[in-house]
Amino acid sequence: MSLNFDAQAALGFVVSQTTHIEREVNETVYPDIQYPALIPVDTSGHPWAQTVTYYSSDKFGKADWINGNASDVPLAGTERAKHQTSVHMAAIGYGWGYEDINHAMMLGINLQADDAVAARRAYEEMVDGVALNGDATKGFQGLINNSGVTAASATNGGWGAATEDQILQDVNDVILAVATDTAYTSMADTLLLPYPKLNFLATNRLGDTQMTILEFLRRNNTYTAMTGQQLTIRAVRGLETAGAGDTNRMIAYRRNPQVLKMHIPMPHRFLPVYQDGPLSWIIPGVFRLGGLDIRRPKEVRYGDGI
């Protein structure tokens, strides 16, 4: 059996392998990537759009009593504001060396997908970071540090010394703040906490009962009381120092595309294989990212110092 493989044969083998590998990569789930469960994602924009344009609106007008012959009928209307988010190109790919390819060809085995999985993982990590923390180099702000969101100090901050009632008050205050800021037309349905704080709630019992503070909170919170729906409570990395003075921060918001949205006009895609040197083959990966828009900042609220 001849062991002399030419570059063209190696290229053909790599091309045939990438279809299988990309299918495997697309099926891989990354459970510790946070943004898909926290932020609605919009991929509907044109992949090559330079900006994503959207409009926010606010209604005005109030019905009132009038004389039957009056000509001054109260009018309702809508105020619209135009916003644009820039879209930027990014990349992460993978590749193999000549030895790896020919070894696989000789043995009749598939090329390993590890590097392709690592590339997709790197993409997810970058999007996760931009969604949550923003990117100052592109003018993006994230979910946990947006300057348009109102931040208030928790009344009973520093839960280590707070009673169960005081902790519940702090949480319900930040949930209720969204309702009061929107004249009770919107309710925060999601609560994000730093990992240590969620762990504290999950491991400390309510008084002398067998129920943890977290279990009690899930059943007894402003959102559930007003809507009958369960409040989503999750821990998020980075909240330990996101508050004013590098303190713990909690976030209450309504998880809805009308409130916030992550723009990814071009999700990560692998491009065709090419030989970039005498002994290496590259599979480029590219994507275009538009950052996070918080369209209705009144429906998001920060509580600092917990």
N, C-alpha and C positions, 0 to 999 in steps of 0.2 A: 504493500500500500504506500502510495506516495504521500509524503508529509510536506510537500511544497505547495503552499497556498498563496495565490497572488492577491493583490489588494482588491481587485474587482470581485473575486469570490468572497473575500471577507466582507466587503460592503453589502453584497447580496444577502449574505447570512445575517448581518446585523439588521438590515431592513426587514427581513422576514421575522425576526425575533421581536422587533419593537411593537408590532401589533398586539402580540400576546402580552407583552410586558405592560403596555399602556392600559390594556383592559384590566390587568391585575392592580395597577396603581389606582385606577378610577374606582375600584371596588373597595379600596382600603379606607377604613374609618379611623379618624384620629380623635379619640374620646376626650382628650385634654385640650383640644382647640376650642376656645370659648365662644367666639363671635357668632357662629351659626345659630346657637340657642338663645342668644341675647339680642341680636339685631336683625331686622328684616334685611335681606340682601336683594338688590335689584340688578339684574344682568341684561335688562331689556335695551339699554342704550346701544348705539352703533359701536362696534368694536374699535373703530378708528376715530370716534368723536373726540374733539379736543376739549370740550366741556360738556357737562350735563346741566341742562337748564330745567328749573322747576319753579312753580309759583306757590306762594303761601297766600292764604286769604283769611280775612276776618269779616264777619257779618256785622252790620249795624242796622239800627232801626227799631222802633218800638210802636206797637199798636196802641191807639188811644181813642177815647170817646170823641166824637165830633158832632156838630150840628148837622141835621139832615140836609141842609142846603149849603154846607161849607164847601169851600174850594181848596182849602189847605189840608189835603189828605196826607197823613204821615207816610213817608216813604222808607222802604227798606233797601239795602244795597250791600255790596260786597267790595271791600278794599283788597286789592291784589298787589303783591310785591314780587318782583322777579329776582331770582337767585341763580347763581351759576357756580358750579363746582368744577375745577380743572381736573383733567384726566391725565395720568402719567404712565409711561412705559416702564416695565421692570422685567427682569429675566432670571431664570435659574434652570439649568439643564444638567445633563450627565453625559458620560461617555465611557468607552472601553479602550484598552490598549490592544495591540496586535497579538500579543501572547495570549491574553484572555480569550480573544475571539477564536484563535486557531486551536486552542486547547479544547474549547467547547465543540468546535467542528469535528475535531479528531475523535472525541468521545461520543459524539452524537447527543449532547445534552443541551438544555436551554441555557442561555445566558442568564445570570442572576439579575433579579429585578431590584436588588437592594439600593443601588444608586438612583434608580428612577423613583423609588419610594422616598428616598432621602430628598430628592429634588422637589417632589410634590409636598413633602412635609415642610421644607423650607419656605415654599410659597404660602402654605397655610399659616405658618408662624408669622410671616411678614404681614399678611392681611390681618391676622389676629392683633398684632401690635399696633397697626395703623387704626383699626376699628376702635380699640380700647384706649390707646394712648396718643393717637394722632402722629404726625410727623412734621416737625417744625420746618424742615428743609423744603417741604411742599406746601406749607401753610395749612396743614390738616390738623384738626383738633379731634380728640377721641371722646368716647362715652364717659370716661371717668374724670376728664379734666377740661370740659368745655366751658369757655368763658361766658357763654350766653345763658348758662343754667344758674339759677339762684342757689347759693350755698348758705346755709344757716347752721350755727352751732347747736348741737343737741343740748337740750335743757339739762339733762342728767348725764352728760358725757363722762366717759371713763367708767365703763360698766363693771369693772372689777369691784368697785365699791358701791354700786347702785343696787337697789332692791329690784325684785322682779317687776313690781308695778312701775318703777321708774324706767326700766328698760323697755317695757311695753309702751309706755308713754312716748319715749323717744321715737320708737318705730312708727307708732300710729300718728305722731305729729308730722313726720316727713311724708307719710302716705296722704294724710288729710290736706297737707299743704298744696298738693297738686289739685285736689278738688276745689279748695277755696280760691286758688289762683285762676281757675277756669270757671268760676261761678257755678261749680258743681255740674258742669257739663262733661267733665272727664274725670276718670279715676285711675290712679296708679295701680296696675295689676301685677307689677314685678318689683321685687326688692332684692338688691344686691348688697352683699356684706363682705368684709374682709374674712379670709379663712379663719383666723384666730377667733373672731367674734362669732361666726357661725358655729364653730366648734364649742365655744363657751355656751351658746344657747342650747346646743344639742346634747351637752354632757352635764348640765346642771338642772336639777329637778325644781319644780315649782313648789315651794314650801315643803310640806311633809307628804306631798302626793307622789305617785309613781310617774307622773307626767313631766316631761322636760319642758323648759321654757319655750323651746322651739315648737314642740307639739301644741302647746297652748296658744302660741302666737299664730300658728297656721289656722287654728279654729276661731281665734278671737282677735281679729284685726279690722280696721276700718273698712278696707275693701270688701272683705267677705261679709261683714255686717250689712253693708249697703247694697251689695249685688248678689249675694248668695253663692258667688264663685270663689274658688280657691286661689289664694295669693301664691304666686310663684316666688320662691325664696332660693337664691343661689349664692354661692361664694365665688368671688372673682379675684384673680391675682392683681396686685398693684394697688388695691384700695387701702392697704395698710399705711401708706404715706401720701395718699392723694388729697387728703384734707388740708385745710389751712394750717400752716406751721408743721407740715409733714405728719399730721395726725390721721387717725383712721377715718374713713369716709363710708357712708352708706348711700345708696342711690335708690330712689323710688321713681318709677316711670311707667307709662302705658306703652307696652310693646306692640306697636302698630306702625305700618309703613307711613301713615299720615303724620306720625310723630317723629320718627327717625328712620333713616335708611342708609345702607351701605351700598355705594355704587361700584360695581365691578363689570364694566362694559365688555371686557374680554377676560373671562376666567382663564386660569393657567392652561396652556396647550403646548404640546410637544410638536416641534417642526421636523421636517424630514432630516434623516441622517446625512451628515457630510463628513468627509475626511479632512481634518484640519492639520494633518501632519503626516509624515511618512509611516508612523506607527500608531496612530490614534484616530478614533472616530467619535464624533460628537453628536448628541441629540439635543439641540437647543430647546429651551422652554421659555415662553414669553407670556406676559399678561399685562393688562392695563387696568389701573386702579384709580377710582375717583374719590375715595375717602368717605367719611361719615357726614351726613347732613342731619342735624337735629332741627327739624322743620318747625316744631312747636315747643320751644324751650320751656314754656309754662307747664308743660305736661311731663317735665323731668325736674327732679329736685334732689339736691345734695344735703346730707346731714353730716356735719363734721364733728370730730372730737369724741366719738363714741368709744 
